[in-house]
Amino acid sequence: MNKDVSRRSFLARSAAVASGVMILPRHVLGGPGYRAPSDQLNIAAVGAGGRGQNVLEGASGFNEEDGSTLDNVVALADVDDARAADSFERYSGAKRYRDFRVMLDEMHHSIDAVAISTPDHMHAVAAMAAMQLGKHVYVEKPLTHDVYEARKLTEAARQYGVVTQMGNQGNSGEGIRQVCEWIWSGAIGDVTEVHTWTNRPVWPQGLIRPSETPPVPASLDWDLWLGTAPERPYHPNYLPFSWRGWWDFGTGALGDMACHVVDPAYKALKLGYPSSVEASATVITENWRPIPNHESAPLSSIIHFEFPAREGMPPIRLSWYDGGLMPPRPDELTDGESLSAGGGCLFMGSEGKILCETYGANPTLLPTSRMDDFEAPSQTLPRVEGGTGGHQRVWVEACKGGPACSSNFDYAGPFTEMVLLGNLALRSFMHSEMRTMPNGRSRPVYTGRKKLKWDGDAMRVTNYDPANAFVRRDYRGSWAL
């Protein structure tokens, strides 16, 4: 699509994709090697440095050898000129912005699709602004910072008829498709328990807000970087990477990795909304007393989700471990075999177990000797060219009328809600209250682990109202969804 394609035809094409109508790109009709100018997507980026650079490479089809692209990068928005310098140089023809709102306002007639790779707290507002203009969107994981935001983006994607994809690239991999086909064929019987884990965080967590106020680097627009987050002074403890451990900006180890690690279980077991969630975490103490920390995710945590029976599958309990914590070692592993320290997923079935790594990679029946004579079921799910490496290109081709994305917001939205519900339980556990001790003195006390009952349709905890404060946060200033 080029810039003179009318918005009406642009949305009509999107609606055709959503309805399942297959529209072949013109380069397919024209034969190998042919790509008509009208088949080149005009892509903009919100967040062009760091992970944003990687997403742009995948989406545009960037060729390292000659610097060419399969599709056009026409605009780049980033609040840090230094962080985005490589992308600015690589896509020198793209117009540069700091504020994505200005970019969309000035260039919406020239943009077809927007890739969003900001810190978590800015995903929702950037994606919503693009979709409201009829732009297709690719949003890095987790889809949003809050449960409420995920629900609103899911609804908006349907309303505006745009093509969407969340950046959990394992969803395009071979492994997750194998796991689904094995479980659906009954290879391990009924699955009633799943364990998932990660080695994250690999950034600082369990922190107290710094008190120093160093100068803001000249390359950074700190006010725009803060965006929807509460006002606070700049500090290098927050960026460019460590924002993940601060609740105002990131979603901790769970938000960062569960969209990869839990994805095979969510997809294969058709999980939907959990009925309950409970969490426990590392608590830091001083002089025998807990140090309240409402600002930073904990050093490690364990979270349990319960799901009701669905689509012929029994109820299930899914457990999450991070910060070096891991599930019990399965008896079926030999002395020379181990659970992947980096992360993985263990399915416990009535007739066996499946162990896979992060992204659902390398699924294996346990004991591993079962693989010697295992006949894999017929493939029922389509494969993605390039596997996990083709995740962004699937989105681009879907924008042009190709096959639908597997992690579109109808899937990624509810999945993100489920993931972020774990943080709601975690933050409820970490919440402290002032209590009067027998000696008459007051001190902060953690409220402790609670089993929170969840009404998914209403987005509400039904048995502990203080937890509902974490469903939706207030935005700073004039920011709105």
N, C-alpha and C positions, 0 to 999 in steps of 0.2 A: 504494500500500500504506500502510495506517495502522498504528498501533502495536499494534493487537489482532490483526493477522494472525499466525498461529502461525508459528514458525520452520519447521515441517514444510512448510506450504504455500508459504512463502517459498522454501525450497530446491527444492521440487517445481517451482515456476515457473521457477527458474533452470535446473534440469535439462532442462526442456522446451525452453528457448531453446537450450541447448547441443546438443540432439539435432536441432535444425532445425525443431521444431514452431512454427508461427506462431500466437501468441496476440494477438488484436487488443485494444488498450486500449479500455476502456469508452467513452471520449470519442469513439472512432471509431463505435462502434455507436449512440451517442446522438445523432449528428449534429453539424454544425459548431457550435462554441462551447460544447459541453457537456463538462464535465470533472468526473466523479464524484469525491468526496473520496477514495475508495479507489484512485483512479488517481494520486494525488499521492505522489511519492516523498519520504521523509524523509531528508534529506541531512545528513551531518556533514562537517566539514573538519578536516584536520590540516595546519596552516599556513594562516592566514586573511589575512595581509598580503601585499603585493607581488603576485607571480604567483598566490598563493592567492586573492586577491580577484578577479582576472580569471577564474580557473577557476570560482569560485563564481557569478559573473555568468552565465557560459555554461551551467553545469549547472542552475542554478535557473531560468533564463529570466528574469533580472532585467530589469524595465522601468524605464529611467532616468526616464521622464516622471512616473510615479506611484508608483514604489518597490515595485510588486507583483512577485510571482514566480509562475511556473507550478507550481513544486514547492517543498516546504518545506525551509528551512534550520533544523535543530533544534538543532545543537550546533556549537561552534567551539572548537578547541584551538590555541593559539599560545603560544609561550614568551616573546613580546615584546608586552606590552600596547600600547606605543606604535605598533609596526609594524602591529598588527592593529586599531587604533582605528577606522578607517573601516568595516571589516567589522562590528565590534561594534556600531557605531551603525546601520549599514544593516540588519542582521539583528538587531534589538533583542530579538526574541522568542526567539532562540537562547540556549541555556545556554552559559556561557563556562568554559573550562578552560585550564590551562597544560599539563598532562600528558595526552597522548592516551590513555594507558593507563587513567587514572582515568575519562576520558570514556566509553571503551568499556565499562568495568566497570559504571558507574552507569547508562548509557543504552542498553545494547545492545538492550533490548526496544523502544526507540523509534526506533532507527536502522535504515534499510534499506540505505544506501549511503554510502561514505566517499570523499571526494576528498582526495588527498594531494599537497601542494605544498611540502614541506620542502626544505632542502638535500639533496644527493644521498645523503649518508651515513646519512640516516634513512629513506629511502624503503622499504627492504626490511622493517625491523622494524615500521613502522606498517602497511604493506600486509598483512604476514603476520598480525599481530594481528587486523586487521579480517576477513580471509578465514577465519580459524579460528573466528570467530563467525558465519560464514555471510553476511557483508556483501559486497555488490558493491563493487568498488574502481576508482577512476580514479587513476592515478599519473603525475605529470609525468615528462618525459624528462630524462635517461635513466632507464629503469625502475629501475635499481639503481646502486650504486657499484662493485660487484665482479661478476666473471663468475659466481662461485658463487651469489651472491644471486639473480641473474637466473634461474638454473636452478631454484633452490628455489621462487621465486614462480611460475614456469611450472607446476611440478609441483603446487603448492598450489592453483592456480586450477582445475586438473582435478579434484583430490581433493575440493574443497569445492563444486564446481559453481556458482561465482559468475560474474557478468558482469564483464568486465575491459576496460580501455582504457588505453593509454599516451598521454600528452599530446603526441604528435607530430602536431599538427593538420593538417599537410600531407597526411597519410594520408587525410584526408577530402576533399581538394581535387580539383578537376577535372583539374589538370595531371598528377598522378601516374597517374590513370586513363587519360588520353590516351597517356602514355608507354608504359604497359603494352600498350594496344591496338595502338599503332603497331609496337612491337617484336614482339609476338606475331603480327602479321599479316605480318611480314617486310619492313617498310618500309625497313630499313637492313641486311638480311641478318643474318649471324651476328655477334654482338657479342663481341669478344675482349678489349677494353680499355675501362676507364672512368676518367675523371679527375673528382675531386670536390674542392671547395675552399670556404673560408669566410674572412671578414675577421676572425673572432674570433682571439685574445681582444681584447675591448674593456674588459677589467679587468686589473689588474696581474698579471704572471706572472714567472717567473724570479727569485723573491724568497727572501731568507733570513729565517728566523723572527725576528720582532721580540723585543727583550730587555726592553722597557719593560713595566710592569705597571700600567696605568691602572685606576681604579676601574670596576667593572661598573655600567652604568646601572641606575637603580632599576626601570625598566620591564622589565628582562630577567632571566630565570632562566638564568644562564650554564651551570649544570650540566646542565639539561635540553637546552639548545641543543647542548652538546657531545655528549650522548647516547652513541652507540656509539664516538665518536672518542677518541683518547688524551687524557689529562689535559694541559691547558696553560692558562696564564693568559689571561684575556680581553684582546683587543686590537681596536680598531676596524678594523685591517687585514683582519679576517676577515669582518665583516658590516656591513651587511645584504646586500651584493652580491658582494664580492670573495672570498668563500669558494670560488668556482668555480676559482680558480687554485691552491688548496692541496690536495694529495693527500689529507690527512686528511678533508676535507669534500666536495670537488668532484672533477670528472673532466676539468678543463681544456677547451680549445677543442673537442677531439674529442668528449668526452662531452656537451658542451652542444649542439653543432650537428650532429653526424653523424646523429643520429636524424631530423633534418629533411633534410639535404643528401643523404645516401646512400640515404634511403628509396626514391626512385624506382628506383635500381639494384637494391637488395635485393629489391624486390617484382617488378619487371619481369623480372629475370634469375634469380629463384628461387634466391638464392645459398646460403642455409644456412650451414654452418660452413666457414671457410677452411681450407686445408691448410697454409698458412704465412703468416707476417707478419714484416716487418722495418721498422725505423724509424731515422730520424736526426733530429737536433734542434739548435737553437742552443745552443752551449756558451759560458758566460761564463768568461773567464780574467782572471788578475791576475798580472803579472810572468811572463808566458809560461806560467803554470800554470793548469789548470782549477780553478774553484771548485766543489767538490762540492755539489750541490743535490738532495737526496732528498726535499724537502718541497714544492716548488712546481713546477708544470708549466712547460715551457720557453717562451721567447718565440715560437718558431715550430717547426714540425715537418713532416716528410714521412713518410708511412707507406704501405707497399705490402702489399696482401693478394692472395693467390693462391687461386683456387677451382677445384676439379676439374670435369670435365664433369658435367652433371646434366640430367635430363628432356629429352634431345635437344639440349641447348645445349653449346657447346664450353667448354673451360677458359677462365678469364678472370683478368685482372690488374686490380685496382682500386687506384687511388692517391688518397691524401688529402693536401691541402696546407692549412696554416693560418698565421696570423701574418703575412699579406701575401704569402706565397709562392703562386704560381699555376702551373698546367700550361702546357706549350708552347701558343702560340697556333695554332689550326687554320688551315691554308692557305686554307680555304674562306671565311674572313671577309674582307670588303673593308676598305679603309682606314678607312671610316666606321663599322665595326662592331667590337664588342669583347666580351670575356668580362666578365660581371657582376663588378664589384669586390666586391660584397657576398657572393657565393657562388654556386655552381651545380654542374651535373653535365653532363659531356660523354661521350656514348656513341660509341664508335668501332666501326662495323660494316663488314662486308665490302662493303656496297653503299651506304654513306653514313654520316652522323653526325647525332646529335640533340643539341641544346644546350638546357638548361633552367636556370631560376634555382632558388634555394632553395625548398623545398617542392615541387619539380617544376613550378613555375609557368612559364607561357608556353613550352611546348616548341616547338622550331623545327627543321626540317630544314636541314642545311647542304649546299651553299650556300643562303642564305635564298631565292634565286630558285626553289628547288624547291617552295616553299610556294605559288607562283602557280597551279600546276595540280595540287596534291596533293589527292587524294580520300581523306579520312580513312576508315578502316575503320569498320564498324558498331560501335556501342557494345555491349560484352559485359559491362562492369562497371556495377553500379548506382551512381547518383550520390547525393550527400548534399545535402539541402536546406541551403542556406547555405554549402556548401563547407567551407573550413577553419574558418569561424565556427560551423559546426554540429557540431563534433567532440565537444564535451561533451554536447550534447543527444542525439546518437546513442547515447551511453552510457546516458543517463537513460531513453530510450525502450526500449533493449534490456533494461534492468533490469525494465521493465514487460511484457516479452514481445514487443517490436518486433524488427526485423532485427538480426542480430549485428553487433558492432563489428568494423571492419576491422583495427584495431590491438590486438586482444585479445592476451592473454599467450601464446597459442600462436604468434602471429606476433612480438609485441614482445619476448618473452623471448629466443628465439634471435637475433633481430636485435640486441638489446642486448649479448648475449654477443659477437657479432662486433665490435661497436663497441668494447667495453671490452678486447677482445683487442689492439686497437691501442695502448691505454694500457699494457698489459702489455709490449708490445714497446718502447714509448717509455721506460718506467721502467727496463727492462732496459738500454737504451742509455745512459740517464743515470746508471746505477749506477756507482760508482767503487770501486776496490780499492786498497789500499796496496801499492805495489811498490817493490822496492829498485833504485835506479838504479846505473849503473856507478861512480859516485863513492861508493857505499856508503850514501847517504842514502835515506830512504823518503819517498815523496810519493804523493798520490792520483792515480790515472790512470783515466780512463773506460774501461770495458771495450769500448766501440765497437759498431758495427752488426753485428748477427747476424741470420741468417735463421732464425727460430724455427719449427720444425715442430710443428703443432698436431693433437692427437687430440681432436676435438670431443666425441665421446661420453664420453671419460674426463676431459675438461676438464684436459688436461695437455700441457705442452710436452715433447716426447720427446727433444730433442737439447741442451737447456741447462737443467739442473735449477734453477739460481738464479732463473730467470724464474717458476717455479711459486709462488714466495713471493707473487706479486701476483695470483694467482687468487682467493684468499680472505684477508681480513684478520681479525685478532683484535679482538673487541669489548671495550670497557672495562667493568670491574666486572661487574654482574649482567646486563647487556644480552645477549640471545641471540636467535637467529632461530628 
